[in-house]
Amino acid sequence: MNWRMVLSVVLKDLVDVVRNPYLLFSIILPIGFSLLFQVIMPNQQEIGRYKMLLYDPEDSRYGIILQEHQSLDILLVASEAEVEKQIKADKEAIGGIVILPGFDAALERGEKPKVKVFVNEKSLGWKQFVFRSIIDDQAWLLVRQEFPIELVWNDKESAESEIQGRVITFDFTYFIMLLLLVTGLIMVGVCVVPMLMVEEKEKHTLEVLLVAPGGPMEITAGKGLVGLVYSLLVAGLLLALNNGFVGNWQVTLLTVVLGALFTTGIGLLIGMALKILQQVYTVSSVVMLVLIFPTMVSIFGLPEPFSAILYLFPTYYLNQLLIISLSGSATLSNIAPRLTILAVSVFLVFFAVIWMLHRERNWYWQTSRNQ
């Protein structure tokens, strides 16, 4: 690896991005939207009211607290079975709570009484997370010490967590940050990086770089580092502006790095496939919409059986990892498979980039010998 060549590519491209108004705009756009949303976005209580089912035969303290919440319309039911039945039948209900007899007595004895929580998985994704947030936050009003109850969730995502009482506490404002964060990574990767590659082709400097010793590896490393630097800059600013260094922030940072590398690799592939800058604008826009699709779906929902399509998108696992880490519910069992898929995706796209650069170099060599 010729690190001097890598450094020269990095320094040149870092400056080129700042000098190019379009590239600079692509980088600062997500940050500008973040500042705008902070001004115009309502807080959780201003978003609306949500229907929730409640079975609480002894009128427990927790049940009373939930009924007093200004964002909840509580429908009292006669049994636990009725909660499960209506959750499946009522699309308007975002969830249900079952508070078993002896709840208050168990609290007085210093125990952690179980509360069964049923999430309506047919409701929109952001409504599910608002529901989780309300249930978690209101439980803290019972005591101001260790989390007072054990929540037993029915949905797979929450049940995977081994952190009692801190399962997916994710309000609507975090969806905005999630959307902006993923969008920022994708914009830098698929808008900025391919333009840097295509500019090399238009200026015929790519030929010089390719025929240099070890050219494909150095070009990939240099362009990849530029994409990574700007991606981390955008992501860091978005996290700082939106209080994103919460939950399992170490997992968030690792996820952001892998996500930045993946989108940068996709950008390099686009740059290798295209010849002129005009093509980049169209293709990058389409690819950006495709990659951001899983994040949009997580907010607005996707009916069965179409939701299975999401598993084909590496950005789906990026989105899921960010939700888990920001909510503070990361465990080895629920992040390891997703991190593995994302890491393998990064390896595959960079392998493809290096292979295409080698093929391009061989074409240049063959063309020069024929001349």
C-alpha positions, -999 to +999 in steps of 0.1 A: +000+000+000+014+033-011+003+056+018+018+087+002-005+082-028-035+076-005-027+108+014-025+128-018-059+115-030-075+123+004-061+158+007-070+167-029-106+154-025-111+170+009-104+204-007-124+196-039-155+190-018-153+224-001-147+242-034-177+225-051-210+243-042-231+212-051-210+188-030-209+213-001-246+217-003-251+179-002-231+178+031-248+207+049-284+200+038-291+174+065-276+197+092-298+225+079-329+204+081-320+193+116-319+229+128-352+236+110-370+207+126-358+217+160-377+250+155-409+236+139-413+201+154-439+196+182-430+177+213-445+143+219-476+157+238-484+179+208-484+151+182-518+137+191-537+113+214-534+075+213-559+048+221-547+022+246-563-008+263-560-014+300-569-043+323-564-032+359-588-050+382-576-033+414-572+003+401-535+003+408-513+034+411-497+027+377-531+023+361-542+057+375-510+074+363-516+060+328-552+072+327-541+107+337-516+109+308-527+137+285-517+118+253-536+086+261-573+076+255-576+046+279-602+019+272-608-003+302-614-040+295-626-069+317-597-094+312-563-100+299-577-121+271-599-092+261-567-070+258-551-095+234-583-099+214-589-062+209-553-055+201-556-079+171-589-065+160-586-028+167-561-010+143-566+023+162-552+010+195-514+014+197-511-011+226-525-026+257-515-030+294-523-059+318-517-050+355-522-081+375-538-082+410-515-075+439-495-048+420-495-021+447-489-046+475-459-060+456-445-024+453-449-018+490-429-050+497-401-037+475-407-062+447-409-057+410-444-066+399-448-077+363-468-056+339-477-073+306-474-049+276-490-057+243-478-037+213-501-034+183-477-043+155-502-033+129-500+003+140-474+027+124-438+023+135-435+057+151-467+052+170-453+019+185-422+038+197-443+066+212-463+039+231-431+023+244-418+056+255-449+066+274-452+032+292-415+034+302-416+070+313-448+068+333-435+038+352-407+060+366-433+081+383-440+053+407-407+057+424-376+077+418-351+049+423-344+017+405-369+009+377-399-003+398-415-029+376-407-057+351-422-051+317-429-082+297-433-072+261-450-093+235-431-080+204-399-096+193-378-064+192-385-055+228-384-091+241-348-095+229-336-068+253-320-080+285-321-045+301-352-045+323-373-014+322-353+004+295-367-013+264-370+009+233-377+043+248-378+062+216-400+092+211-411+108+178-384+134+178-358+107+176-374+094+144-366+128+129-330+125+140-328+089+127-342+099+093-317+128+091-288+107+102-294+080+077-301+106+050-269+124+058-248+092+055-265+083+022-262+118+007-225+119+014-219+084+001-240+083-030-240+120-040-206+133-030-183+103-035-194+093-070-189+128-083-153+128-070-147+096-089-164+108-121-144+141-120-113+120-121-125+104-153-135+137-169-101+152-161-083+120-172-065+118-138-080+084-131-058+069-158-026+082-141-037+070-107-046+035-120-013+029-137+006+039-106+020+010-085-009-005-065-033+021-080-067+004-074-060-002-037-048+034-032-077+049-051-102+029-031-086+037+002-082+074-006-118+079-019-132+057+009-114+078+036-128+110+021-163+096+022-158+084+057-144+117+070-173+138+057-199+111+067-186+111+103-185+149+103-222+151+092-232+123+116-213+138+145-230+172+141-264+156+138-259+135+169-247+165+188-275+188+177-302+162+185-288+148+218-279+116+200-251+105+223-276+086+245-283+050+251-256+026+239-236+054+222-206+031+215-229+009+194-242+040+177-207+051+167-198+017+154-230+015+134-224+050+120-189+040+109-201+008+092-230+027+076-207+054+063-184+028+048-213+010+031-228+041+015-193+053+005-187+019-012-220+023-030-209+057-041-177+044-055-196+017-074-218+044-089-187+065-098-171+035-115-202+027-135-208+063-148-188+084-172-201+120-169-213+142-141-248+147-156-254+110-151-245+111-114-273+135-106-300+112-118-285+079-107-275+091-073-310+104-066-326+071-075-301+051-054-306+075-025-344+069-025-338+032-026-314+031+003-335+054+025-367+034+018-363+011+049-360+041+072-391+058+057-410+025+061-400+022+098-419+054+104-449+050+082-453+013+082-454-014+055-482-040+053-476-077+053-463-096+034-443-068+018-423-061+050-401-091+041-387-070+013-369-049+039-345-077+048-329-073+013-317-038+022-284-034+042-297+000+053-326-018+070-301-033+094-284+001+097-317+016+107-325-012+132-291-009+148-295+029+153-330+024+168-317-002+193-285+017+203-302+051+206-329+036+228-303+020+251-315-016+245-285-030+227-274-065+237-251-090+220-280-111+208-298-083+191-269-064+176-244-091+166-265-105+136-272-070+123-236-058+127-224-089+109-248-084+079-238-047+077-200-055+079-203-082+052-222-057+030-193-032+035-167-059+025-187-069-006-191-034-020-154-025-015-144-058-030-166-049-060-150-015-062-114-029-062-124-055-088-139-028-111-108-006-107-085-035-116-106-042-147-105-005-156-067-005-152-063-036-174-084-018-201-061+012-200-030-009-203-044-029-232-055+003-249-021+020-245-003-011-259-026-012-289-018+024-296 
